[in-house]
């Protein structure tokens, strides 16, 4: 028979004094046996039917032989799930194993994103987004936004795709969904901001603002501010914060009393309100600034200054400036330490340390720069602009030095112009020099020179020269060199005069031994004079831009001129025909013309050509038969070997013409004599004919 009964007791296994309802102890705690322990029910799979609330907390051990990972599990009826205790895939080994923790689950397990707190990072896509959310619902809605940090309850709550945001505090940037690179530190800071590049530091700082590029610092700073590019520094929600700014307009405003530095140790306190018209700021010596009327200030004139003086026409500002000025109408201006300190003259202007400091009676000088005209005493009409310009000048006049050290050492030279640092630096007493350019004529000590260009004439020490160059080279290498006293100008390079596209003149030296002068007109035609130093010949070319048409004339150093030939062997050597409508003359006196022919014939001798004698025709006939040309005329062989002498042939031809006239005259005389004799003979013949006829007539009668 079974007798049911109920009893409350404690059960001890391995102990006689159990300390709990079930107390199991090892056989030897210090050296336990391998069988000391409890075996929980072993299963390969979880039950097909989930346990009920009555089994909540029920424990079992998965063998790992089924689909369930090996380990201890307990039934959590609230979550309706078997929860691992140790071992298996559900072991709490990382943040993702926590009920209120999450990290990226893209397989890398590198923890690029970390979320701690219920519903923190709930919607994160699990990739490497590098987000950090700590706090209830921090970064709750984040999906693919990256590089965000949210610390606090609902910090960056609604942000889904924003980048680079930092929210620290309850609901810091809680409603920001896509803003980028914002910083919110403080509860509800930048709560509604969905803009970019904002900074909010302080509880509710910029809480309602939704713009970009704003900075709010302080409790409720910018609480009601809207728009972009604002600066609020305040500890309340006032619309006129202590410090307000607009970054886009470069505005900074202090809505309160402005202090610069600590007034107690040297700073200043500015007034709360602005002054009225013509008021000025005045310090009380303790750092307090106040608005006062300018009429209440003791100093109103330059003369009231410790380092200034003026008589109405002259003004001096600087320690000892104009120290000896007599206060009359001198019309001087001196600005700088000891500028015009010794002046007793008029119409000088000195600006700079020691400018015109030694000037006594020099007038109408202008000195601007450190020690400009510092040594000038009596010189007048000088202009010095630049440190040490005309520094040594004492009594010279009408010099202009512009540039550091320009005309630095001139003492007595007049009428010089030096523009450029160290220009005419070494000139002491030279007159009438002009130098334009850094170091132009820096070593020159002469007169009347012109140097144009950096370092132009740098090595020239003489006078009356012209250098246009940009380097310190001698007269043979300067681009343009000249001598004013000899009216000499040299271009050491190619020379071109080009007024327009219609005409130009060029002098070129493309070859070391050849120089040329080209003359071109509109179009592409022109002429070129070319001197060849290798052959000592001067050629005249006819050219076009498309090519050349050849050498037309050549001159030699011995004076020979060639036309159509480059090697003239005579004073004038022409290859081709000559056409003239004028005279061809030969110098050398009357002997050039054969008047001696008539003189010798009619006078018996000739003073011009005493050796001349008119030959008889028989003598000429004999000469012609032997030589086949007239006497005194070039033969064909002579023309072929020596050339045709134009002037000699003109003389010989005229000689033959004059001789022909003489022969004709002699023949005419003989013809006239023969005619007379013929007439006489005819008369005699006629008479004889008459006589003969009479005889015949008489004889006929007789028959």
Secondary structure, 3 states (H helix, E strand, C coil): CCCCCCCCCCEEECCCCCCCCEEECCCCCCCCCCCCCCCCCEECCCCCCCCCHHHCCCEEEECCCCCCCCEEEEEECCCCEEEEEECCCCCCCCHHHCCCEEECCCCCCCCCCEEECCCCCCCCCCCCCCCEEECCCCCCCCCCCECCEEECCCCCCCCCCCECCEEECCCCCCCCCCCECCEEECCCCCCCCCCCCCEEECCCCCCCCCCCCCEEECCCCCCCCCCCCEEEECCCCCCCCCEEEEHHHCEEEECCCCEECCHHHCCEECCCCCCCCCEEEEECCCCEEEEEEHHHCCCCCHHHCCCEEECCCCEEECCCCCCCCCCCCCCCEEECCCCCCCCCCCCCEEECCCCCCCCCCCCCCEEECCCCCCCCCCCCCCEEECCCCCCCCCCCCCCEEECCCCCCCCCCCCCCEEECCCCCCCCCCCCCCEEECCCCCCCCCCCCCEEECCCCCCCCCCCCEEEECCCCCCCCCCCEEEECCCCEEEECCCEEEEEECCEEEEEEEEECCEEEEEEECCCCEEEEEEEECCCCEEEEEEEECCEEEEEEEEEECCCCEEECCCCCCCCEEECCCCCCCCCCCCCCCHHHCCCHHHHHHHHCCCCCCCCCCCCCHHHHHHHHHHHCCCCCCCCHHHHHHHCCCHHHHHHHHHHHHHHHHHHHHHHHHHHHHHHHHHHHHHHHHHHHHHHHHHHHHHHHHHC
